[in-house]
Every structure is written in C-alpha cells, then in structure tokens.
Amino acid sequence: MSIEFNCPQCNELLTASDEMAGKKGQCPKCKSTVEVPSTSTSNPSA
C-alpha cells in the first residue's frame, strides 16, 4: 500500500511507499522538502 498526501507548498498530490512514513523527501514539482505523513492525508473528494 502507499501513502498519498499533498505538498504543503504547491498542493501537488504525492504518493510514497509505506516505508517512507515519517521521513523527508523532495517534491518533484516545486522541489521543496516535505515530510511523508504516517497515513494518507489527501482528500479524494476535493
């Protein structure tokens, strides 16, 4: 399973593997540093 969340800077929908939970990475769109949440936080109805 994977974790879906939005970049706090550009709002791009990002997907990360469960193993990345709690770790930091880089948004591929805006290049800002983002922290992967422990669970999905995207809002599919938005």
C-alpha positions as CSV (number, residue, x, y, z in Angstrom):
1,M,0.0,0.0,0.0
2,S,1.1,3.6,-0.4
3,I,0.6,6.9,1.3
4,E,-1.0,9.8,-0.6
5,F,-0.6,13.4,0.6
6,N,-0.4,16.9,-0.8
7,C,2.7,19.0,-0.9
8,P,2.2,21.9,1.6
9,Q,3.9,24.3,-0.8
10,C,2.3,23.6,-4.2
11,N,-0.5,21.3,-3.3
12,E,0.7,18.6,-5.7
13,L,-0.7,15.1,-5.0
14,L,2.3,13.0,-3.9
15,T,2.5,9.2,-3.3
16,A,5.1,7.5,-1.2
17,S,5.6,3.9,-0.1
18,D,4.7,2.9,3.5
19,E,8.4,2.6,4.3
20,M,8.8,6.3,3.7
21,A,6.4,7.2,6.5
22,G,7.9,9.9,8.8
23,K,10.8,10.5,6.5
24,K,11.6,13.6,4.5
25,G,11.8,13.9,0.7
26,Q,11.6,16.4,-2.1
27,C,8.5,17.4,-4.0
28,P,9.2,16.6,-7.7
29,K,7.1,19.6,-8.8
30,C,8.3,22.5,-6.6
31,K,11.5,20.9,-5.1
32,S,10.5,21.8,-1.5
33,T,11.3,19.5,1.3
34,V,8.3,17.6,2.5
35,E,7.7,15.1,5.3
36,V,5.8,12.0,4.5
37,P,2.9,11.5,6.9
38,S,2.3,8.1,8.6
39,T,-1.1,7.8,6.9
40,S,-2.7,9.2,3.8
41,T,-3.9,12.8,4.2
42,S,-5.2,13.6,0.7
43,N,-8.8,14.5,0.2
44,P,-10.1,12.5,-2.7
45,S,-13.4,14.5,-2.9
46,A,-11.6,17.8,-3.3
